[in-house]
Amino acid sequence: QLQVAESGGGWVLPGGSLRLTCTASSTRVFAYGALEWYRQTPGNQREMVATVGTYGSETYASSVQGRFSVSRDNAKNKAYLQMNNLRPEDTGTYYCKLHNKWGQGTQVTVGS
């Protein structure tokens, strides 16, 4: 059964950078389908921040456009979310989703 897991969260000052990694348990399944990154803040619904398609097509929420970059390495079963120029409002729990499977989330905190 497919499992996905996020890593790379942490605390960073405003303007800083973090790179999140999503790792899947299956090479064969990982290579097909859009991988989606979401985030959730307390009291709010999860919102999609970026997606990367099977062949690398990218989409971004307007709030992160130009600051975040999504990519995938199918040979390694991994996808990445590079987050630059982080703002306090980027704080939240970040999740990846693939074939309707969610990871456990990784916390990102941006603050002084």
C-alpha positions as CSV (number, residue, x, y, z in Angstrom):
1,Q,0.0,0.0,0.0
2,L,1.3,3.4,-0.9
3,Q,2.6,5.6,1.9
4,V,4.0,9.1,1.7
5,A,5.9,11.0,4.3
6,E,7.0,14.6,4.6
7,S,10.3,15.9,6.1
8,G,12.3,19.1,6.2
9,G,10.1,21.4,8.3
10,G,11.5,23.6,11.0
11,W,11.8,27.1,12.3
12,V,13.1,29.9,10.2
13,L,13.4,33.7,10.3
14,P,11.3,35.8,7.9
15,G,13.1,35.9,4.6
16,G,14.7,32.5,5.2
17,S,14.4,29.3,3.2
18,L,13.4,25.7,3.8
19,R,13.2,22.7,1.5
20,L,10.5,20.1,2.2
21,T,10.7,16.6,0.9
22,C,7.9,14.1,0.2
23,T,9.0,10.5,0.0
24,A,6.8,7.7,-1.3
25,S,7.0,4.0,-0.6
26,S,6.5,2.8,-4.2
27,T,8.6,3.7,-7.2
28,R,6.1,2.4,-9.7
29,V,3.2,4.3,-8.2
30,F,5.1,7.5,-7.5
31,A,6.0,8.0,-11.2
32,Y,2.4,8.5,-12.2
33,G,0.0,11.1,-11.0
34,A,0.1,14.6,-9.8
35,L,1.8,15.2,-6.4
36,E,0.2,18.0,-4.4
37,W,1.5,20.1,-1.5
38,Y,-0.9,21.5,1.0
39,R,-0.6,23.5,4.2
40,Q,-3.0,24.0,7.1
41,T,-3.0,26.6,9.9
42,P,-5.0,26.3,13.1
43,G,-8.7,26.9,12.5
44,N,-8.4,26.9,8.7
45,Q,-8.9,24.3,6.0
46,R,-6.0,22.8,4.2
47,E,-5.1,24.9,1.2
48,M,-3.2,23.7,-1.8
49,V,0.1,25.6,-2.3
50,A,1.7,23.8,-5.2
51,T,1.4,20.8,-7.5
52,V,3.8,18.9,-9.8
53,G,2.4,16.7,-12.6
54,T,3.7,13.4,-13.8
55,Y,5.9,15.1,-16.4
56,G,6.9,18.0,-14.3
57,S,4.2,20.6,-14.9
58,E,3.8,23.0,-12.0
59,T,1.0,25.0,-10.5
60,Y,1.1,27.4,-7.5
61,A,-1.2,29.3,-5.3
62,S,-1.0,33.0,-5.9
63,S,0.2,33.5,-2.3
64,V,3.4,31.5,-3.0
65,Q,4.0,32.2,-6.7
66,G,7.5,33.4,-7.3
67,R,8.7,32.3,-3.8
68,F,8.1,28.5,-3.8
69,S,9.3,26.0,-6.3
70,V,8.1,22.4,-6.7
71,S,9.9,19.5,-8.3
72,R,10.0,15.7,-8.4
73,D,12.6,13.0,-8.9
74,N,10.7,9.9,-9.9
75,A,13.9,7.7,-9.8
76,K,14.1,8.5,-6.0
77,N,10.4,8.5,-5.2
78,K,10.8,12.0,-4.0
79,A,9.2,15.4,-4.5
80,Y,10.5,18.7,-3.2
81,L,9.0,22.0,-2.2
82,Q,11.7,24.7,-2.1
83,M,10.4,27.7,-0.1
84,N,12.2,31.0,-0.3
85,N,11.6,34.4,1.2
86,L,9.4,32.8,3.8
87,R,6.8,35.0,5.6
88,P,5.1,34.6,9.0
89,E,1.9,33.8,7.2
90,D,3.6,30.7,5.6
91,T,3.6,29.1,9.1
92,G,1.6,25.9,9.2
93,T,1.7,22.2,8.8
94,Y,2.7,21.1,5.3
95,Y,1.4,17.9,3.7
96,C,2.0,16.1,0.5
97,K,-0.7,14.1,-1.3
98,L,-0.3,11.4,-4.0
99,H,-3.1,9.2,-5.3
100,N,-5.3,10.4,-2.4
101,K,-2.7,9.3,0.2
102,W,-1.6,11.9,2.7
103,G,1.5,12.1,4.8
104,Q,1.6,13.0,8.5
105,G,2.7,16.5,7.8
106,T,5.7,18.6,8.7
107,Q,5.6,21.8,10.7
108,V,7.0,25.0,9.3
109,T,7.3,28.0,11.6
110,V,8.4,31.4,10.3
111,G,9.0,34.0,13.0
112,S,11.4,36.1,14.9
